[in-house]
Amino acid sequence: MSEALYIVWVILGALIGYNLVLPIILFIAYKILPKKKGLKYLSGNEPDYAIIVTAYEQTHTLKPAINSLLKINYKNYLIYVVADKCDISSLHFEDKRVVLLRPEQPLQSNTRSHFYAIQRFKRDHQYLTIIDSDNLVHPEYLNELNTCFQKEYEAVQGVRKAKNIDTTYACLDAVQDIYYHFYDREILFALGSSATLAGSGMAFTTKLYRDCLEHLDITGAGFDKVLQIEILKRRKRIAFAKHAVVYDEKTSQSQQLVKQRARWFYTWFKYAGSGAKLLVRGILNLNWNQFLFALLFLRPPLFLIGIMSLVFLISNFFISVFLVLCWLIAFVIFFIAVFLALLHSKAEAKIYKSLAGIPVFIYYQVLSLLKIRKANKISVATQHYHNKTIDELN
């Protein structure tokens, strides 16, 4: 290999490989920073919330979801259930806090469902929070969100914990969530940037949400990516409320995993350009929030990082022993980062045991990658299989 090609090869490898070591760099910075004391919500006049629950085609998880919301330790809220393309003949909610909405025509879009609810608000809600139909919510959820809103943040992301870890796929899906919650949310926010949004378990001032998305018509997966870019463009920070817990269903079947990941990979490729623009904006504005957030936003899905890194590692056996050593060290550092996240979250033993299933998990994600061109046509929503109640989790 010529010297010029070698330099290009090293640069390409560095652009991929730095993603393996970045988490540890962020972790060290996080540990060095002085820790701020967590605040409790100063109870008094409760801010008014709209809780928007979106369902598409499936309704069997709605009742447990709504029951968990009705058990929230809070009074000043209304629940808006948008049942898009659903049979609601068996859905009956006697509680007056629940407003059941069924669009006349299929919306087939998260944001269309959200604004369908917003346009039918019963009163002028100060905040709105978005919940999926398969989610269960901790009783202190709104109070924990308020700890951030009382500090004048306008956007907050809570924690999505696993509702089910009954299969290896579900456990490994939970591992990925634990990783993202620690590095992309808790640490990123602690370092002065913004927590990444997770699609549900997030809340905003109603004004900010409308300002960011009301002028856009977003179809397919990835509305949360558009939303966070719009928030960051306005130089606002997304807070992380690590005790505002929503229980989310993890993918437990291979077919479910393939379809979901195909949509996720598609959205990364679709919105990577927006992340690049935000990175440039952050550099030009000397805005740490925008810059650091864009670095994480641009990072490929963990699966792709692993595959590409493995390709570079194997290829370097024919190029440079030194580069092989560098890649091996990078892999070790990355695995340490994953275990640190698991330790921090106090993960159950079955989560650790599931790591042996990573090769099979990767295989199905390769299948997802092959379906990426048809990702938005596969399905608008993930199929749900678990119908637990909040009492079974507490």
N, C-alpha and C positions, 0 to 999 in steps of 0.2 A: 504494500500500500504506500502511495506517495505521501510526502509530508503534508501536502495541502489536503488530501483526502482524509488523512489521519486527524488533522485539526478539525475538519468539518464533522467527522465521526465523533470526536470527543465533545464538541459543542452540542451536537444532537443528543448525545448520551446525557450530558449535564442538564439539558432542558427537561429530560424525562426523569433522571435520577434525583434531582433536587427535591422532587415530590416525596421521595422516600425518607429524606432526612429533615425536611421542613417541620414536621410535627414535633420532633425532639427539640429543634431550635425554639419553636414556640413554647414548648413545655418548660424549657430552661428559663426563658424570659418570664413566663407566668410565675414560676417559683421564686424568681428573684424579686419581682414586684411586691411591694407591701400589700397585704390583704386588707380590703375594706370590710367593715362589719356589715353584715346583712341587715336590712331594715325590715321592720314589720309594718303592715298596713295600719295607718293611723285611722282607726274606725271613727266614723262620724256620719256625715251625709254620704250615702253610698252613690257613687257615680252610676249612671243609667247605662246598662249594657243591652245590646242586641246580640243574641247567640244565633248564628246562622248555621243550620245543619243541612247539608246537601246530600241528596240520594239520587242515584241514577239506576233505573230499572229494578233495583233490589230494595226491598223494604223490611226484610226479616230481622235486620239488626237495629232497626229504628227504635223499637219500643225500649230495649235495654239502654240505648243511647239517651233517649229522652228521659227515662226514669232516673238515670244518673245525673242528668242536668237539673231535674226537679229536686234532687237531694242536695244541691249546692247550698252551702252555708252563706246565703246571700238573699236579699229580697228584691232589689231593684233591677229586674231584668225580664225580658221577654224572649221566647224561643221561636224562631221562624224556621219551619221545616219546608224545604223546597224539594218536592217529590217529582223529579223530572222523568217523564216517560215511565211512570210507576202506576200500578194498580193500587189505589188507596181505599178501596171499598172496605177493607178489613182494618183500616187505621182509624182509631177513635181516641182522642185525647180530651178528657173531661176538664183538665186543669186549664184555666183561662190564660195562663202564661204561655200556652202553646198555640201558635198560629200555623195551621197547616195550609200550605200553598201547593197547587198543582198547575203548572203552566199549561195553557191551552194547546200550544205547539211544543214539540221537543226542543229544548235549548241546547243540549249536548255540549255544554261548556260550563266550567266552574264559575267563571266570572259572570257569565250571563245569569246563572242561578243566583249568585250573590246580589247582583243588581236588581234581579226580579224581586228579591226580598227587600232590598233597600227602598225600592220605589213603593213598597207596600208597608213600610214601617208604620206602626200604630201611634208612635210618638217620636220626638226628636232625640234619638239615643246619642249619648256622648261618645260611647265606644261600641265597637262591634268585634266579635270574636268568631272565628271560623272553625267548625267542627265537622269531621266526616261522619257519615252514617254508621260506620263500624267502631267509632271511638266511644270510650267510657271516660268520664271526667271525675277527678278527685273533688270531694266536697269543698276544699279550700281553693279551688282553681281561680275564681274571680278575685278573691282576696289577695292571692299571690300575684296576680297580674297588676293589681292596684299598687303593690310595692314599687313597681317600675313607673306606672303612670303618675304616681304622686311625686316622682322625681322629674316629671315633665318630659319623659320620653313619649313619643307619639306612636311607636311601633314596638311590639313585644313578642318574642317567641318563647313558648313554654317548652316543657320536656315531653316527648312522646315515648312512653315506656311500653314494653311488649305486653300485649294482652294474652298472647299465647306463645309458648315455646315448647310445643308438643312434638315437633319433628326437627330433624337436623337442619332442614331448610329454614325453618322459623328461627332456630337458634342463631344460625349464621346471619340471617337478616337482622336479628337483634344485635349481633356483634357490630355490624356495619353502622347501625343507628347509634350504638354506644360510642363508637369511634367519632362519628360526626358530632354528636352532642358535646363531647368533651373538647375536641380540637376546633371545630367549626363554629361552635356556639359559646360554650363557657370560656374557653381560653381566648378566642378571638375577641369577645366582648370585654374581657378583663384587660386585654392589651390595648384598649382604646378604639377598637374598630366596631363592627356590627356582627351580631349573631346571624347566621344564615337562616332563612325561613324553611319550614318543613312541610308546608302544604296544609297543615291543620294544627290546632293547638297554638294559634297565633292570634294576636289582637292588635287593633289600631284605633286611633281616633277616627270617627266616621268621616271627618273632613279629609284627613290624609288619604284614606283608602279611595275616596271618590276622586280626589285631586290626581291620584296616581293612575287610576285605571278606567275612570268613567268615559274617557275619550277614546279608549281602545276596545277592540273586539277580539278577544283572545280565544282561539279554539285549540282543541287538543291539550295535551299535557304541558306543564311547565309554566302555569300562570304565576306561581310563586317566584320563579326566576325573573320574570318581567317586573313583578312587583318590587322585589328587592333592588333591582337596578334603578327603578324609578325613585325609590326612597333614597338611595345613595346619591343619585344625581342631584337631589335636593339638599345634599349635605346633612342629612339627618342620620342618626344612629338607630339601629334595631337593638333593643335591650334583650337580655336573656334572663328569664325568670326560672331559675333552676328548681323551684318547688311548685311551679304551676304545672301539675301533672295531668296528661291525657294518656289514656291507655289505647294503643293502636294495634290493630291486627297485623301480625307479621305473615309473610307469604309462607305457607306450609306445604304447598304442592308444587311439583316441578312445572306443570303447565302454567300455573298461576305466576310462578317466578319468571318464566320466559317472557310472558306477555308484559308483565310489569316492567321488567328491566329493559325490554325493547323500547318502551315509551320513554324511560329515563335516559337511555343512551341517546335517543333521538333528540331529546330536549337539550342535552349538553352540546351536541354538535350544532343545533339550531341557534342557541343563544351564546355560544362561545365568543362570537364577534362583539356582542354587547359587553361582555366582560373585558375584552381587549380595549374597547373604547373607554370603559370606566377606569382601567389601569392608566391609560394615557391621561385621562382627565385628572386622576389623582396625582400623577407626577407634575403636570402643569400647574395644578392648584396647590401643590405642596400639602395635599390633604391626606393625612395618615389613614383616616377611616376608609376613604375610597381606595387608596393604594393597597392596603393589606387585605381588604375584603376582596378586591379584584384578583389578587394572587390566588386566593382560595377558590374563588368563583371559576377561574380559568383552569384549575386543576382537573384533569380527566377523572372519570369514575375510578375508584380504587381497583376494580377489576382490570381496566385498561392499563393503568399504571403498572400493575403486576405483570401482565402479559408482555408489554413493551419492554419492561426492565429485564424480564427473563430472556427475551430475544437478544438484548444487548449483552447480557451476561454470557450466554452461550456463544454468541458471535465473537466475543473478545477472547475466547480460548484459542482462536486462530489469529489473533491480532496482537494482544499484549497481556502478559501475565499481571502486570501492574494494574491494568484496567479491570481485570477479573477480580483482583483483590479489592479494588475500590467498590465494585458492585456488590461483592459479598458483604463488605462492611456496611454498605447502604441497606441491604436487605436485613441484616441483623438489627440495625438501628430502627428500621421500620417495625419489625416484629416486637421490639422492646416498646415502641410507641403504642402498638395495639394492646399489649399486655398492661401497660400503664393505664390506659383508658378503661380496661376491664377491671383492674384493681380499684380504680377511682370510683367506678359505678357499683362496686361490691357485687359483681356478677355471680349468678348461681353456678354450681359445679357443672350442671349440664351444658351451660354455655361454653365452658372450657373444653369439655369432652367433644362438643360439636366441631371443634377446629380440625379434627381428623377428617371431616367431610369436606374440607375446602376444595380438593381436586374435583369432586363431583359438582360442587357449587359452581366452580369455574367453568366446567363443561356446559352447564345449562346457560351460563351467561354468554358463552361463545355462541350458543344457539340464538340467544337474544340479539346478539350483534348481527347475525345473519338476517334477522327479521326487521332490521332497523328501518328499511325503506317503506315497509308497510306498517310501521309502528302506530301511526295515528288511525289506521283503519282496523286494527285488531279489536280494540274495545276502548270505550271512553273511560271505563272504570274497572278496577280490579275486582274479581269475584271474591265474595266474602263467605267464609265457612264457619266462623265461630260466633256463638250467640250467648256469650257469658254476660253476667250482670255485674254491676259495680260491687255488690255485696260479696261476690265470689272472689274478688281481687283484694278487698280490704281485710 
